[in-house]
């Protein structure tokens, strides 16, 4: 089950990245003029938020049942986990980075629903929240070219 969840988590990252880029470009396109903020402008942010929420659920299952995460803290202890860059990344850094990104996405989406904000402020706030979230996400992914992602492939099941 853990392998299947890890593969699902790996594939879903591309959906998250796609929706992030879509939401950023949609928000950026509305910042340039006096465009009204519509449901169509809000939709990419909603998909970005939903994909992040699904990714969180899969990630939490992996965190509590997988080999890294909580099990590495239990078996090695927090001190040893923090000394090893790979176990520290998965047990602490990846989790915290992605939770920060999730909160930013939720803040950005909530801004699009506030009637008190002007349309331009909705575009601007969602743009900056989504962009910062994307930067945090990219920094928190264990890419194959990073030390923590060494031995991993771009897509699950490929080596």
C-alpha positions in Angstrom: 0.0 0.0 0.0 2.8 2.4 0.8 4.4 2.0 -2.6 1.0 2.8 -4.3 0.5 5.8 -2.1 4.0 7.0 -2.9 3.4 6.6 -6.6 0.1 8.5 -6.3 1.8 11.3 -4.3 4.5 11.5 -6.9 2.0 11.7 -9.8 -0.3 14.2 -8.1 2.6 16.7 -7.7 2.4 17.4 -11.5 -1.3 18.1 -11.1 -0.5 20.5 -8.3 2.1 22.2 -10.3 -0.2 22.5 -13.4 -3.0 24.0 -11.3 -0.5 26.4 -9.6 0.7 27.7 -12.9 -2.8 28.0 -14.2 -3.9 29.9 -11.1 -0.9 32.2 -11.2 -1.3 33.0 -14.9 -5.0 33.6 -14.5 -4.4 36.0 -11.6 -1.6 37.7 -13.4 -3.8 38.3 -16.5 -6.3 40.1 -14.4 -3.9 42.4 -12.7 -3.1 44.4 -15.9 -6.3 46.3 -16.3 -9.8 47.0 -15.0 -11.0 43.4 -15.6 -13.8 42.2 -13.4 -13.1 39.2 -11.2 -15.4 36.4 -12.2 -16.0 32.8 -11.2 -13.9 31.8 -14.2 -11.0 33.7 -12.6 -11.6 32.0 -9.3 -11.8 28.4 -10.7 -8.0 27.8 -11.2 -7.4 28.8 -7.6 -10.1 26.4 -6.5 -8.5 23.5 -8.4 -5.1 24.5 -7.0 -6.5 24.4 -3.5 -8.3 21.1 -4.0 -5.3 19.4 -5.5 -3.2 20.7 -2.5 -5.7 19.3 -0.1 -5.8 15.9 -1.8 -2.0 15.9 -1.8 -2.0 16.7 1.9 -4.2 13.7 2.7 -2.0 11.3 0.7 1.1 12.9 2.2 -0.2 12.5 5.7 -1.0 8.8 5.1 2.6 8.4 3.9 4.0 10.4 6.9 2.3 8.2 9.4 2.6 4.8 7.6 5.7 5.2 5.4 9.4 4.6 6.2 10.4 8.2 6.5 8.3 10.7 8.4 7.0 9.6 11.8 8.5 6.1 11.7 12.0 7.5 11.2 11.6 9.8 14.2 10.3 6.9 16.3 13.1 4.5 15.3 16.0 6.9 15.1 14.9 9.5 17.6 14.6 13.2 16.8 18.3 13.9 17.3 19.5 11.3 14.8 16.7 12.2 12.4 17.9 15.9 12.4 21.5 14.9 11.8 20.7 13.0 8.6 19.8 15.3 5.8 17.5 12.8 4.0 15.5 11.7 7.0 15.3 15.4 8.2 14.0 16.5 4.8 11.2 13.9 4.8 10.4 14.0 8.5 10.5 17.8 9.0 11.4 20.0 6.1 9.1 18.6 3.4 6.1 18.5 5.8 6.6 22.1 7.1 7.3 23.5 3.6 4.2 21.9 2.1 2.0 23.0 5.1 3.2 26.6 4.6 2.4 26.4 0.9 -1.1 24.9 1.7 -1.8 27.8 4.0 -0.7 30.3 1.4 -3.0 28.7 -1.2 -5.9 28.8 1.2 -5.2 32.5 2.0 -5.0 33.3 -1.7 -8.3 31.5 -2.5 -10.1 33.1 0.5 -9.1 36.5 -0.8 -11.0 35.8 -4.0 -14.2 35.3 -2.1 -14.1 38.5 0.0 -16.7 41.0 -1.2 -14.8 43.8 0.6 -11.8 43.5 -1.7 -11.8 45.2 -5.1 -11.4 43.0 -8.2 -7.8 44.3 -8.7 -7.0 43.5 -5.0 -8.4 40.0 -5.5 -6.2 39.4 -8.5 -3.1 40.9 -6.8 -3.5 39.0 -3.5 -4.2 35.7 -5.1 -1.3 36.1 -7.5 1.2 36.8 -4.8 -0.1 34.0 -2.5 -0.1 31.5 -5.3 3.3 32.5 -6.5 4.9 32.3 -3.1 3.2 29.0 -2.5 4.6 27.7 -5.8 8.1 28.7 -4.9 7.8 27.0 -1.5 6.4 23.9 -3.2 9.2 23.7 -5.8 11.8 24.1 -2.9 10.1 21.3 -0.9 9.8 18.7 -3.6 12.4 15.9 -3.5 13.4 16.3 -7.2 15.7 13.5 -8.6 18.5 16.0 -9.1 18.6 16.9 -5.4 20.5 15.0 -2.7 17.3 14.1 -0.9 15.8 12.8 -4.2 18.8 10.8 -5.3 17.6 7.4 -6.6 14.1 8.7 -7.3 12.8 9.1 -10.8 10.8 11.9 -12.4 7.8 9.5 -12.6 7.1 6.5 -10.4 8.1 3.1 -11.6 10.8 4.5 -13.9 14.5 4.1 -13.1 
